[in-house]
Amino acid sequence: MQGKFEEKISECIKCPVFQEVKLKPATVYGIEPSDLNKNYFNKENCVYIKTLLELKPKVFEDFSKTGKHATIFGKERIRSQICLPLLTKNKIVGVLTFASDESEKFKSKQLSLLESIAYQIAGAIENASFYEKVRSEKIKLDAIFASMGEGIITTDKNNKIIAANKLAGEILGMSKRDLIKKDIALVYPKEKRDSVRKLIRQLKSGESLIKEIRIPIGAKKIRANFASIQRARDKFLGTVLLLQDITEKEYLYEKTKQAANKFSTLYEVSKVLSSTIELDELLGFIINCTVDTMGADTGSIMLIDKKSNKMKIAASKGLSKKIVEETCLKPGEGIAGWVFEKDEPLLLENIEDDSRFKGHETRKELGSSLSQFL
């Protein structure tokens, strides 16, 4: 394996781009940085670059006699020097240099030990570089994770939560710390946990890659989108969960829907008004549309009988035949009579607690009421 790597590197170093590589001292020992000749070195007359390009260690037993090569050390300070390429299994990371003010301090027989040291140093540098890269990427991902406008949760293959952003905790009513290592199904109400487990089983089996479920949590309405995390060959690694608090959206949707229904009712009534002169048919249509639009349980239209000066039900929905036939109210009597006499609409949110109608006979099933004079 090492042989193949060296063959590939040998080809790479012939590349013009690689030939222009520069080396910069990363760390020094036994000498002040101010004593270095240069901040970086290129190919020209540099033993370090030559060591790198040849992929072989170089030993200079009496460096002061070798004037054709540049070195980072002041020549008056050294007599011998050894340079070793820092190689890992699949990467070149730099050059390791030892220098001494004594001639013939380094011998070729020392190369075996120093090459082993160089290999260990190269591995440590590569690991540190990889760790720094991973740490940097993690910081970026954490920033993105935290700034997203939705709650994000990730789980492992055993459904345990391994990461969650702050918004996810706020939506679920839990702290971010309390979410970690918790079974994902347990963050939902008991009556919804089986549904969540079934959904995850479908993701694990590959039956589906994305699933959506809507779950009420307290007064909130939460939309949860589950997506599976898979590796090659459909190996299930976990899930990503996107949470959105759609309480306000649902409220606005219902309000818009109600407004649209009211306009639709007015439109339908206007069409009937222009197409029929049958009073019973017209009143029946109007009360049906009105009850449906208002979401009421029952409704009626009462008209005054001029002969008896009493109000009788002319059209209704949800009322028994007996109530329709027997109801007959004088002005001021009951809720409808009060509205007729006062000539103003009346909204009752709790009929039993309204002092105006205590002692008056009202239907027991009535909890709230809205009446409008015609």
LUMMARSE-434394 format. One line per field, with one value per residue (C-alpha): residue number from 1; residue in one letter; chain; y negated, z, x. Coordinates in steps of 0.2 Angstrom, whole numbers. Layout:
REM LUMMARSE-434394
pos = (NUM, ...) $
code = (A, ...) $
unit = (A, ...) $
py = (Y, ...) $
pz = (Z, ...) $
px = (X, ...) $
This chain:
REM LUMMARSE-434394
pos = (1, 2, 3, 4, 5, 6, 7, 8, 9, 10, 11, 12, 13, 14, 15, 16, 17, 18, 19, 20, 21, 22, 23, 24, 25, 26, 27, 28, 29, 30, 31, 32, 33, 34, 35, 36, 37, 38, 39, 40, 41, 42, 43, 44, 45, 46, 47, 48, 49, 50, 51, 52, 53, 54, 55, 56, 57, 58, 59, 60, 61, 62, 63, 64, 65, 66, 67, 68, 69, 70, 71, 72, 73, 74, 75, 76, 77, 78, 79, 80, 81, 82, 83, 84, 85, 86, 87, 88, 89, 90, 91, 92, 93, 94, 95, 96, 97, 98, 99, 100, 101, 102, 103, 104, 105, 106, 107, 108, 109, 110, 111, 112, 113, 114, 115, 116, 117, 118, 119, 120, 121, 122, 123, 124, 125, 126, 127, 128, 129, 130, 131, 132, 133, 134, 135, 136, 137, 138, 139, 140, 141, 142, 143, 144, 145, 146, 147, 148, 149, 150, 151, 152, 153, 154, 155, 156, 157, 158, 159, 160, 161, 162, 163, 164, 165, 166, 167, 168, 169, 170, 171, 172, 173, 174, 175, 176, 177, 178, 179, 180, 181, 182, 183, 184, 185, 186, 187, 188, 189, 190, 191, 192, 193, 194, 195, 196, 197, 198, 199, 200, 201, 202, 203, 204, 205, 206, 207, 208, 209, 210, 211, 212, 213, 214, 215, 216, 217, 218, 219, 220, 221, 222, 223, 224, 225, 226, 227, 228, 229, 230, 231, 232, 233, 234, 235, 236, 237, 238, 239, 240, 241, 242, 243, 244, 245, 246, 247, 248, 249, 250, 251, 252, 253, 254, 255, 256, 257, 258, 259, 260, 261, 262, 263, 264, 265, 266, 267, 268, 269, 270, 271, 272, 273, 274, 275, 276, 277, 278, 279, 280, 281, 282, 283, 284, 285, 286, 287, 288, 289, 290, 291, 292, 293, 294, 295, 296, 297, 298, 299, 300, 301, 302, 303, 304, 305, 306, 307, 308, 309, 310, 311, 312, 313, 314, 315, 316, 317, 318, 319, 320, 321, 322, 323, 324, 325, 326, 327, 328, 329, 330, 331, 332, 333, 334, 335, 336, 337, 338, 339, 340, 341, 342, 343, 344, 345, 346, 347, 348, 349, 350, 351, 352, 353, 354, 355, 356, 357, 358, 359, 360, 361, 362, 363, 364, 365, 366, 367, 368, 369, 370, 371, 372, 373, 374) $
code = (M, Q, G, K, F, E, E, K, I, S, E, C, I, K, C, P, V, F, Q, E, V, K, L, K, P, A, T, V, Y, G, I, E, P, S, D, L, N, K, N, Y, F, N, K, E, N, C, V, Y, I, K, T, L, L, E, L, K, P, K, V, F, E, D, F, S, K, T, G, K, H, A, T, I, F, G, K, E, R, I, R, S, Q, I, C, L, P, L, L, T, K, N, K, I, V, G, V, L, T, F, A, S, D, E, S, E, K, F, K, S, K, Q, L, S, L, L, E, S, I, A, Y, Q, I, A, G, A, I, E, N, A, S, F, Y, E, K, V, R, S, E, K, I, K, L, D, A, I, F, A, S, M, G, E, G, I, I, T, T, D, K, N, N, K, I, I, A, A, N, K, L, A, G, E, I, L, G, M, S, K, R, D, L, I, K, K, D, I, A, L, V, Y, P, K, E, K, R, D, S, V, R, K, L, I, R, Q, L, K, S, G, E, S, L, I, K, E, I, R, I, P, I, G, A, K, K, I, R, A, N, F, A, S, I, Q, R, A, R, D, K, F, L, G, T, V, L, L, L, Q, D, I, T, E, K, E, Y, L, Y, E, K, T, K, Q, A, A, N, K, F, S, T, L, Y, E, V, S, K, V, L, S, S, T, I, E, L, D, E, L, L, G, F, I, I, N, C, T, V, D, T, M, G, A, D, T, G, S, I, M, L, I, D, K, K, S, N, K, M, K, I, A, A, S, K, G, L, S, K, K, I, V, E, E, T, C, L, K, P, G, E, G, I, A, G, W, V, F, E, K, D, E, P, L, L, L, E, N, I, E, D, D, S, R, F, K, G, H, E, T, R, K, E, L, G, S, S, L, S, Q, F, L) $
unit = (A, A, A, A, A, A, A, A, A, A, A, A, A, A, A, A, A, A, A, A, A, A, A, A, A, A, A, A, A, A, A, A, A, A, A, A, A, A, A, A, A, A, A, A, A, A, A, A, A, A, A, A, A, A, A, A, A, A, A, A, A, A, A, A, A, A, A, A, A, A, A, A, A, A, A, A, A, A, A, A, A, A, A, A, A, A, A, A, A, A, A, A, A, A, A, A, A, A, A, A, A, A, A, A, A, A, A, A, A, A, A, A, A, A, A, A, A, A, A, A, A, A, A, A, A, A, A, A, A, A, A, A, A, A, A, A, A, A, A, A, A, A, A, A, A, A, A, A, A, A, A, A, A, A, A, A, A, A, A, A, A, A, A, A, A, A, A, A, A, A, A, A, A, A, A, A, A, A, A, A, A, A, A, A, A, A, A, A, A, A, A, A, A, A, A, A, A, A, A, A, A, A, A, A, A, A, A, A, A, A, A, A, A, A, A, A, A, A, A, A, A, A, A, A, A, A, A, A, A, A, A, A, A, A, A, A, A, A, A, A, A, A, A, A, A, A, A, A, A, A, A, A, A, A, A, A, A, A, A, A, A, A, A, A, A, A, A, A, A, A, A, A, A, A, A, A, A, A, A, A, A, A, A, A, A, A, A, A, A, A, A, A, A, A, A, A, A, A, A, A, A, A, A, A, A, A, A, A, A, A, A, A, A, A, A, A, A, A, A, A, A, A, A, A, A, A, A, A, A, A, A, A, A, A, A, A, A, A, A, A, A, A, A, A, A, A, A, A, A, A, A, A, A, A, A, A, A, A, A, A, A, A, A, A, A, A, A, A, A, A, A, A, A, A) $
py = (0, -12, -8, -12, -29, -33, -29, -41, -55, -53, -57, -71, -80, -81, -93, -111, -117, -105, -112, -129, -123, -134, -129, -140, -136, -130, -128, -130, -124, -129, -145, -162, -164, -181, -171, -163, -168, -168, -166, -154, -144, -139, -127, -138, -132, -125, -108, -107, -108, -95, -84, -85, -83, -68, -60, -55, -61, -71, -71, -85, -81, -97, -110, -125, -117, -116, -134, -130, -127, -139, -135, -143, -143, -156, -147, -153, -144, -126, -113, -98, -95, -82, -84, -71, -72, -71, -57, -48, -34, -45, -63, -74, -86, -94, -92, -89, -96, -94, -105, -106, -117, -102, -94, -76, -77, -67, -50, -40, -26, -37, -38, -23, -30, -47, -41, -32, -48, -58, -46, -48, -67, -67, -56, -68, -83, -75, -70, -88, -96, -84, -88, -106, -104, -94, -106, -121, -112, -108, -126, -131, -117, -122, -140, -135, -122, -136, -149, -139, -145, -127, -115, -102, -85, -71, -53, -38, -21, -16, -32, -41, -60, -64, -83, -96, -115, -127, -130, -112, -112, -128, -120, -104, -113, -105, -111, -106, -96, -86, -81, -73, -54, -53, -41, -52, -44, -49, -68, -67, -64, -46, -45, -49, -38, -23, -33, -40, -23, -16, -30, -27, -8, -13, -24, -10, 3, -9, -10, -29, -41, -56, -56, -70, -70, -83, -82, -93, -97, -107, -122, -121, -112, -105, -98, -86, -80, -64, -60, -44, -45, -31, -26, -16, 0, -7, -5, -15, -27, -37, -51, -70, -78, -95, -103, -118, -127, -130, -135, -153, -147, -135, -149, -161, -147, -144, -163, -164, -149, -156, -172, -163, -153, -169, -177, -161, -160, -178, -174, -158, -167, -182, -169, -161, -178, -182, -165, -160, -169, -154, -161, -144, -138, -154, -154, -136, -139, -154, -145, -130, -141, -152, -137, -129, -145, -149, -131, -131, -116, -123, -139, -146, -161, -167, -179, -189, -184, -200, -193, -186, -198, -183, -176, -158, -148, -149, -139, -129, -117, -105, -108, -94, -95, -98, -113, -121, -118, -123, -138, -154, -170, -187, -202, -203, -185, -174, -178, -180, -191, -202, -205, -209, -221, -230, -230, -225, -210, -199, -188, -176, -167, -158, -159, -151, -166, -180, -188, -195, -178, -170, -164, -163, -146, -142, -126, -116, -111, -130, -135, -150, -160, -173, -182, -196, -205, -206) $
pz = (0, 5, -12, -22, -12, -16, -34, -35, -25, -37, -51, -42, -38, -56, -58, -61, -48, -35, -41, -35, -17, -3, 15, 30, 47, 59, 75, 81, 96, 102, 92, 92, 77, 74, 70, 55, 38, 30, 34, 20, 7, -11, -23, -27, -17, -3, 5, 13, -4, -12, 3, 0, -19, -18, -3, 5, 20, 18, 30, 30, 41, 39, 33, 33, 18, 8, 2, -12, -2, 8, 26, 39, 51, 51, 44, 58, 71, 63, 57, 53, 49, 44, 35, 34, 24, 35, 26, 32, 23, 10, 12, 13, 27, 28, 32, 49, 52, 66, 66, 77, 80, 79, 63, 60, 73, 63, 54, 41, 54, 64, 49, 54, 71, 65, 51, 63, 73, 58, 53, 71, 70, 52, 59, 74, 62, 51, 65, 73, 56, 53, 71, 68, 51, 60, 74, 62, 52, 68, 73, 57, 57, 75, 70, 56, 67, 80, 68, 58, 59, 63, 77, 72, 80, 75, 82, 81, 74, 91, 91, 104, 102, 99, 94, 95, 93, 105, 95, 96, 115, 115, 103, 113, 130, 136, 138, 125, 138, 143, 125, 123, 124, 126, 115, 102, 104, 123, 119, 112, 121, 126, 114, 99, 104, 94, 79, 80, 83, 68, 57, 62, 58, 40, 38, 45, 33, 18, 15, 15, 16, 22, 34, 41, 56, 65, 84, 97, 112, 125, 116, 102, 85, 79, 62, 62, 46, 48, 36, 37, 37, 27, 21, 6, 3, 13, 30, 42, 53, 61, 58, 56, 63, 57, 69, 66, 77, 66, 79, 72, 54, 58, 67, 52, 41, 50, 51, 32, 29, 40, 30, 14, 19, 24, 7, -1, 9, 4, -14, -14, -5, -17, -31, -23, -20, -39, -44, -33, -26, -15, 3, 12, 0, 2, 21, 22, 11, 21, 38, 31, 24, 40, 52, 42, 40, 59, 64, 75, 81, 78, 70, 66, 57, 67, 59, 67, 64, 62, 67, 84, 86, 91, 83, 75, 68, 49, 45, 55, 56, 70, 79, 82, 74, 91, 95, 78, 80, 98, 99, 99, 108, 112, 110, 125, 129, 129, 119, 102, 110, 118, 102, 93, 107, 109, 90, 92, 90, 106, 109, 124, 129, 144, 144, 162, 169, 161, 173, 159, 156, 173, 176, 158, 150, 138, 129, 141, 127, 124, 130, 119, 107, 94, 88, 75, 72, 54) $
px = (0, 14, 23, 7, 6, 24, 22, 7, 16, 31, 20, 12, 28, 32, 17, 22, 10, 18, 35, 30, 26, 32, 37, 34, 42, 28, 37, 55, 65, 82, 82, 73, 61, 69, 85, 77, 83, 66, 48, 45, 56, 52, 61, 76, 92, 82, 86, 69, 60, 72, 69, 51, 52, 63, 53, 70, 79, 95, 110, 123, 137, 146, 133, 145, 154, 139, 136, 124, 109, 98, 93, 81, 95, 109, 124, 136, 125, 125, 138, 127, 109, 97, 80, 66, 50, 34, 23, 8, 0, -9, -2, 13, 12, 30, 48, 56, 73, 86, 102, 118, 132, 144, 150, 145, 132, 120, 125, 116, 114, 102, 90, 80, 75, 72, 61, 50, 49, 45, 31, 23, 24, 17, 2, 0, 0, -13, -24, -23, -27, -42, -48, -47, -56, -70, -71, -73, -86, -95, -95, -103, -116, -120, -123, -134, -143, -146, -152, -164, -182, -189, -185, -172, -170, -159, -159, -148, -154, -161, -173, -162, -161, -142, -144, -158, -158, -165, -181, -185, -185, -196, -209, -210, -209, -193, -175, -162, -153, -168, -171, -154, -153, -172, -183, -190, -208, -208, -207, -225, -242, -245, -260, -248, -233, -239, -241, -224, -216, -226, -220, -201, -203, -209, -194, -182, -190, -187, -206, -204, -191, -201, -216, -227, -238, -248, -248, -257, -245, -255, -263, -250, -253, -236, -232, -218, -208, -198, -184, -173, -154, -147, -130, -125, -135, -150, -142, -153, -143, -157, -169, -170, -185, -191, -204, -215, -227, -242, -254, -255, -256, -270, -279, -277, -282, -298, -302, -299, -310, -324, -323, -323, -339, -348, -345, -350, -366, -370, -367, -378, -392, -391, -393, -408, -416, -415, -421, -436, -451, -457, -455, -454, -440, -431, -432, -427, -411, -406, -407, -398, -384, -383, -382, -368, -358, -359, -355, -371, -381, -398, -406, -423, -431, -446, -459, -473, -491, -500, -517, -511, -496, -485, -469, -469, -455, -456, -440, -428, -413, -409, -426, -439, -456, -464, -454, -457, -476, -478, -466, -476, -469, -475, -464, -453, -455, -440, -424, -432, -446, -433, -423, -440, -445, -428, -425, -407, -396, -391, -376, -377, -361, -369, -388, -390, -380, -389, -400, -412, -419, -419, -437, -440, -443, -428, -423, -412, -400, -395, -378, -375, -386, -385, -401, -404, -419, -426) $
